[in-house]
Amino acid sequence: MQQPTSDDVHDRIPDDLHEASLGEVAKQLTQDISTLLKQEVALAKAEVNTALNHIKAGVLSLAIGLGVLFAGFIVLLFAAAAALSLVVAPWLAYLIVGGAVAIIGLILLMVAKKNLNPESMVPNRTIDSLKKDEEMVRRTVS
């Protein structure tokens, strides 16, 4: 394969750049970079907007689904209480079903509270690892 000569490279440079000064080329390069950055930012904004629209649609679907699910759960609770009322007095049936659901809800809330404790959200292993890395860097630099 033949190596290109300086004449070959020179022939591939557009005529308008042959006559351009270094300052003009630098100015054009700066403008091109500025345009490129503006286009990249516009693309990023468009992508973020699209992602946000998908998230909004997902959240709306989730909220509607949860509402329908909740309504169905309430109907099932009434059905359970009605079925239990065939065995015990209706007031007692509703009291038993309501009490059971309240206890389950209370347990779920306590678990959630424990899981959402700010202390459980601290990345302790990462902090320990960073401290070890800091010690190693200090020993290496010393």
C-alpha positions as CSV (number, residue, x, y, z in Angstrom):
1,M,0.0,0.0,0.0
2,Q,1.4,3.4,-1.0
3,Q,1.8,6.1,1.7
4,P,0.1,9.4,0.8
5,T,2.4,12.2,0.0
6,S,2.0,15.8,1.3
7,D,0.7,16.7,-2.2
8,D,-2.0,14.1,-1.9
9,V,-3.1,15.3,1.5
10,H,-2.9,18.9,0.2
11,D,-5.2,18.1,-2.7
12,R,-7.9,16.7,-0.4
13,I,-8.1,20.0,1.6
14,P,-11.1,22.1,0.3
15,D,-10.0,25.2,-1.7
16,D,-11.6,27.6,0.8
17,L,-9.4,26.2,3.6
18,H,-6.3,26.8,1.5
19,E,-6.9,30.5,1.6
20,A,-8.2,30.6,5.2
21,S,-5.9,31.9,7.9
22,L,-5.3,30.1,11.1
23,G,-7.5,32.5,12.9
24,E,-10.4,31.9,10.5
25,V,-10.0,28.2,10.9
26,A,-9.9,28.5,14.7
27,K,-13.0,30.7,14.5
28,Q,-14.9,28.2,12.3
29,L,-13.8,25.4,14.6
30,T,-15.1,27.2,17.6
31,Q,-18.4,27.9,15.9
32,D,-18.7,24.3,14.8
33,I,-18.0,23.0,18.3
34,S,-20.6,25.5,19.7
35,T,-23.2,24.3,17.2
36,L,-22.4,20.7,18.0
37,L,-22.8,21.3,21.8
38,K,-26.1,23.1,21.2
39,Q,-27.4,20.2,19.2
40,E,-26.2,17.7,21.8
41,V,-28.0,19.7,24.5
42,A,-31.2,19.9,22.4
43,L,-31.0,16.1,21.8
44,A,-30.5,15.5,25.5
45,K,-33.5,17.7,26.3
46,A,-35.7,15.8,23.8
47,E,-34.6,12.5,25.2
48,V,-35.3,13.6,28.8
49,N,-38.7,15.0,27.8
50,T,-39.6,11.7,26.1
51,A,-38.5,9.7,29.1
52,L,-40.5,12.0,31.4
53,N,-43.6,11.5,29.3
54,H,-43.2,7.8,29.5
55,I,-42.8,8.0,33.3
56,K,-45.9,10.2,33.6
57,A,-47.9,7.7,31.5
58,G,-46.6,4.9,33.7
59,V,-47.4,6.7,37.0
60,L,-50.9,7.5,35.7
61,S,-51.5,3.9,34.7
62,L,-50.1,2.7,38.1
63,A,-52.4,5.1,40.0
64,I,-55.5,4.0,38.0
65,G,-54.6,0.4,38.4
66,L,-54.1,0.8,42.2
67,G,-57.5,2.6,42.5
68,V,-59.3,-0.2,40.7
69,L,-57.4,-2.8,42.7
70,F,-58.4,-1.1,45.9
71,A,-62.0,-1.0,44.9
72,G,-61.9,-4.7,44.2
73,F,-60.3,-5.4,47.5
74,I,-63.1,-3.5,49.3
75,V,-65.7,-5.5,47.5
76,L,-63.9,-8.7,48.5
77,L,-63.8,-7.6,52.1
78,F,-67.6,-7.0,52.0
79,A,-68.1,-10.4,50.5
80,A,-65.9,-12.0,53.2
81,A,-67.9,-10.2,55.9
82,A,-71.2,-11.3,54.3
83,A,-70.1,-14.9,54.1
84,L,-68.9,-14.8,57.7
85,S,-72.3,-13.3,58.7
86,L,-73.9,-16.6,57.8
87,V,-72.0,-18.1,60.7
88,V,-72.0,-15.3,63.2
89,A,-74.0,-12.1,63.8
90,P,-73.5,-9.6,60.9
91,W,-72.0,-6.9,63.2
92,L,-69.5,-9.5,64.5
93,A,-68.6,-10.6,61.0
94,Y,-67.8,-7.0,59.9
95,L,-65.8,-6.5,63.2
96,I,-63.8,-9.7,62.6
97,V,-63.0,-8.8,58.9
98,G,-62.3,-5.2,59.7
99,G,-60.0,-6.1,62.7
100,A,-58.1,-8.6,60.6
101,V,-57.5,-6.1,57.8
102,A,-56.5,-3.4,60.3
103,I,-54.0,-5.8,62.0
104,I,-52.5,-6.7,58.6
105,G,-52.3,-3.1,57.6
106,L,-50.6,-2.2,60.9
107,I,-48.0,-4.9,60.4
108,L,-47.3,-3.7,56.9
109,L,-46.9,-0.1,58.1
110,M,-44.4,-1.2,60.8
111,V,-42.4,-3.1,58.3
112,A,-42.4,-0.1,55.9
113,K,-41.3,2.2,58.8
114,K,-38.4,-0.1,59.6
115,N,-37.4,-0.3,55.9
116,L,-37.6,3.5,55.5
117,N,-35.5,4.3,58.5
118,P,-32.9,6.8,57.5
119,E,-30.2,4.8,59.2
120,S,-30.9,1.8,56.9
121,M,-30.4,4.0,53.8
122,V,-26.8,4.9,54.6
123,P,-24.5,3.0,52.3
124,N,-22.2,1.7,55.1
125,R,-20.3,-0.7,53.0
126,T,-19.5,2.0,50.5
127,I,-18.4,4.4,53.2
128,D,-16.1,1.7,54.7
129,S,-14.7,0.9,51.3
130,L,-14.0,4.6,50.6
131,K,-12.3,4.9,54.0
132,K,-10.1,1.9,53.2
133,D,-9.3,3.4,49.8
134,E,-8.4,6.7,51.4
135,E,-6.0,4.9,53.9
136,M,-4.4,3.1,51.0
137,V,-3.8,6.3,49.0
138,R,-2.4,8.0,52.0
139,R,0.0,5.1,52.7
140,T,1.0,5.0,49.0
141,V,1.6,8.8,48.8
142,S,3.6,8.9,52.1
